[in-house]
Structure formats: structure tokens, C-alpha cells
């Protein structure tokens, strides 16, 4: 799979990553590689991935000097469909998400994750989102996260940490979300893009710039049928 980033894949059975070498040291190595400014698909996953009714459990990552996610970066016509991630435990430095570190393009649909996500970087250069660390474009639909998000820095969200475009629709987070600033129950920082039919529940802990749904929002296109409950606090 790592050598065929543009191909199509389906799970053939449940995958339990609580085995060596995936449950020790740095744990799982993300599929593909992250290229902040590159426009080519050479290091991105551009294919399709479908769980076919099976589950990925015990995803463990402890990458304190790099990004952390199942997929490092997706773009182009990439499609991640109906994925289930349970009992995950992910720690990283910057661009951290259970499923994808950076979504440049592509579609994430029907993905549900549960577990714990942590960031060790205590500044404004990281993005910590339980499902996706940073969304630049593309679609996230009918997806969710349940659990704890414990960030030390900025841009921490229950579903997406930082977004500069793209669409989130029909999705939710039911999580306790912690961070230093720009912390939201669903999205930490949102500049551009659209958000509809989505909601967040749980507690949001940050000072300053926190919100039950979005920590900071600039130039986004309307919040349609979006809801928040729980207890945002400082």
C-alpha cells in the first residue's frame, strides 16, 4: 500500500495494531509523506480506501518530532470511506489526526474514530484534530469522533484542528477538547470553506479563543443547521 499510493484498497478483515512493532517505540508510520508546499501527488495518498465492514483497532503513535496519523496526506481524487478506528492512542508534534494529518483535497466519508489524541508542541505551529489535523480543501461528510483531545498548543478541534477551505457536512464530535488557544468542539480554527448539518458536544478548555463549535472563524460560508451542547469553560 505504501508503494501504491494511487491504488484502491479494501480491508479483508479486522486489523488489531496492538502487536510489535506497531505498539512500541514510535508505533505506526503514516502512509505516504507530508509535503507542506508540494503540489505533486508523489507523496500523497490519492487512491481509495474502504473498510468493507471491518475495524482497525489500537492505532498507536508516539511521534514527538513529526506528524502523526494513519495517512500522512491525501489529495487529488483520494477517497476514504466507511473507516472505523477504535481505541486509538496518538501522540505527535504537529499536524496530528487519527485518520489524516493533512487533507489537501479528496473525500472523507462515513469515518468514525474513538480514542485519545495528544500534542506535545506548545506553540502556534501545530494543528490537532481528532479525525483530520489540517483541512485545506476537499470534503468531510457523515464522520465523527468520540473521546479525548489533549493539545498543548494552538488549533485544536474535536474533528479538525485547522481548516483553510473545504467542506464539513453531517459530522459531529463528542469529545473533551483541551488546548492553549484556538480551540473548538468541532473545529479549532476555520478560515474559508463551508460547514453544515454538524454539531459538537462535550467540554472545551482553552484560554483565549475557544468556542463550543469553532474556536476562531474567518471568512467561512455560513453555519447551516449546526449545534453545540456541553460546557465550554475557561
C-alpha positions in Angstrom: 0.0 0.0 0.0 2.8 2.4 0.8 4.3 1.9 -2.6 1.0 2.2 -4.5 -0.5 5.4 -3.2 -2.8 5.9 -6.2 -4.4 2.4 -6.0 -7.7 1.2 -4.5 -7.8 -0.9 -1.3 -10.4 -2.7 0.8 -9.9 -4.4 4.1 -10.2 -8.1 4.1 -10.5 -8.5 7.9 -10.3 -6.7 11.2 -6.8 -5.2 11.9 -5.5 -5.1 15.5 -2.4 -3.0 15.7 -1.6 -4.0 19.3 1.3 -6.1 18.1 5.0 -5.4 17.6 6.4 -3.3 16.0 3.2 -1.1 15.9 2.6 -0.9 19.7 6.1 0.1 20.8 8.5 3.0 20.1 7.1 5.4 17.6 4.4 2.9 16.7 2.6 3.2 13.3 4.4 5.0 10.5 1.9 7.2 8.5 1.1 6.0 5.0 2.6 8.5 2.5 4.6 11.6 3.5 3.7 15.2 4.2 4.8 17.9 1.8 3.8 21.3 3.1 4.2 23.2 -0.2 4.4 20.5 -2.9 1.7 20.3 -5.5 2.5 16.8 -6.8 0.8 13.6 -5.7 4.1 11.7 -5.4 4.0 11.5 -1.6 0.2 11.8 -1.0 -2.4 9.0 -0.9 -4.6 9.6 -4.0 -6.3 6.3 -4.2 -9.4 4.8 -2.4 -9.6 3.0 0.9 -12.8 1.2 2.1 -13.0 -0.8 5.4 -15.5 -3.2 3.8 -17.2 -3.7 7.1 -14.1 -4.3 9.2 -12.4 -2.4 12.0 -8.9 -1.0 12.7 -8.2 -1.1 16.4 -5.4 0.1 18.8 -3.7 2.5 16.4 -0.7 3.7 18.5 1.7 6.5 17.6 4.3 8.3 19.6 6.0 10.5 17.1 7.2 13.5 19.1 9.2 15.0 16.2 6.9 14.6 13.3 3.3 14.4 12.1 1.0 11.6 13.3 -1.9 10.0 11.5 -2.9 6.8 9.7 -2.4 8.7 6.4 0.1 11.5 6.3 -1.5 13.4 3.5 -4.3 12.9 1.0 -5.1 14.9 -2.2 -6.5 14.6 -5.7 -9.3 12.1 -6.1 -8.5 10.3 -2.8 -11.5 8.7 -1.1 -11.5 7.3 2.5 -14.9 5.6 3.0 -16.6 4.0 6.0 -13.5 3.6 8.1 -13.7 2.6 11.8 -10.8 3.4 14.1 -11.3 2.3 17.7 -9.2 2.6 20.9 -6.6 4.8 19.2 -3.8 6.4 21.2 -1.9 9.0 19.1 0.8 11.5 20.2 2.6 13.8 17.9 4.4 17.1 17.3 2.5 18.9 14.6 -0.4 18.1 12.1 -2.0 15.3 14.1 -5.1 13.4 13.3 -6.3 9.8 13.9 -7.1 9.4 10.2 -5.3 12.1 8.2 -2.6 14.6 9.1 -3.3 17.0 6.2 -6.2 16.8 3.7 -5.2 18.9 0.7 -8.1 17.5 -1.4 -10.2 14.4 -1.6 -13.2 12.9 0.2 -13.6 11.5 3.7 -17.0 10.0 4.2 -18.6 7.8 6.9 -15.4 7.7 9.0 -15.8 7.2 12.8 -13.0 7.2 15.4 -12.7 6.8 19.1 -9.7 7.2 21.4 -7.2 9.7 22.7 -5.1 12.2 20.8 -2.3 14.4 22.2 0.0 17.1 21.1 3.3 18.0 22.8 4.0 21.2 20.9 3.1 24.3 22.9 3.0 27.0 20.2 1.0 28.2 17.2 2.6 25.9 14.6 0.6 22.7 15.2 -2.8 21.5 14.2 -4.5 18.9 16.3 -7.8 17.5 15.1 -9.1 14.1 16.2 -10.0 13.0 12.7 -8.0 15.4 10.5 -5.2 17.6 11.6 -5.5 20.2 8.9 -8.1 20.5 6.1 -7.1 22.7 3.1 -9.8 21.5 0.6 -12.0 18.5 -0.1 -15.0 17.1 1.8 -15.5 15.6 5.2 -19.0 14.1 5.5 -21.0 11.9 7.9 -18.0 11.4 10.1 -17.4 11.6 13.8 -15.0 11.3 16.8 -15.7 10.3 20.4 -13.0 10.6 23.1 -10.3 13.0 24.5 -8.2 15.6 22.6 -5.4 16.9 24.8 -3.4 19.7 23.0 -0.6 21.7 24.4 -0.7 24.4 21.7 -3.0 26.1 19.2 -5.6 25.0 16.6 -7.2 22.1 18.4 -10.6 20.8 17.3 -12.8 17.8 18.0 -12.9 16.9 14.3 -10.5 19.2 12.5 -7.7 21.3 14.1 -7.1 23.9 11.3 -9.0 24.4 8.1 -8.4 26.9 5.3 -11.1 25.7 2.9 -13.1 22.6 2.1 -16.5 21.4 3.4 -17.6 19.7 6.5 -21.2 18.2 6.4 -23.3 15.9 8.5 -20.5 15.3 11.1 -20.0 15.6 14.8 -17.6 15.4 17.7 -18.5 14.2 21.2 -15.2 14.9 23.0 -13.4 16.7 25.7 -11.1 19.2 23.9 -8.1 20.9 25.5 -5.6 23.4 24.2 -3.8 26.7 24.6 -5.8 28.8 22.1 -8.0 28.5 19.0 -9.8 25.5 20.5 -13.3 24.4 19.3 -15.6 21.5 20.0 -15.7 20.7 16.2 -13.0 22.9 14.6 -10.2 24.8 16.2 -9.6 27.5 13.6 -11.7 27.9 10.4 -10.8 30.4 7.6 -12.9 29.8 4.5 -14.9 26.8 3.4 -18.4 25.6 4.4 -19.8 23.9 7.5 -23.4 22.4 7.6 -25.5 19.9 9.5 -22.9 19.3 12.1 -22.6 19.5 15.9 -20.4 19.1 18.9 -21.0 18.0 22.5 -18.6 17.9 25.4 -16.3 20.3 27.2 -13.9 22.8 25.6 -11.0 24.0 27.7 -8.8 26.9 26.5 -7.9 30.5 27.1 -8.2 32.6 25.0 -10.2 32.0 21.8 -12.3 29.0 22.5 -15.7 28.0 21.2 -18.2 25.2 21.7 -18.3 24.6 18.0 -15.4 26.7 16.5 -12.5 28.4 18.3 -12.0 31.1 15.7 -13.8 31.6 12.4 -12.9 33.9 9.5 -14.5 34.1 6.0 -16.3 30.8 6.3 -19.5 30.3 4.3 -22.4 30.2 6.8 -23.2 27.7 9.5 -26.2 25.8 8.5 -28.0 23.6 11.0 -25.0 23.5 13.3 -25.4 22.9 17.0 -23.4 22.7 20.2 -24.0 21.4 23.7 -21.9 20.6 26.7 -19.9 23.0 28.8 -17.3 25.3 27.2 -15.2 26.7 30.0 -12.0 28.8 30.8 
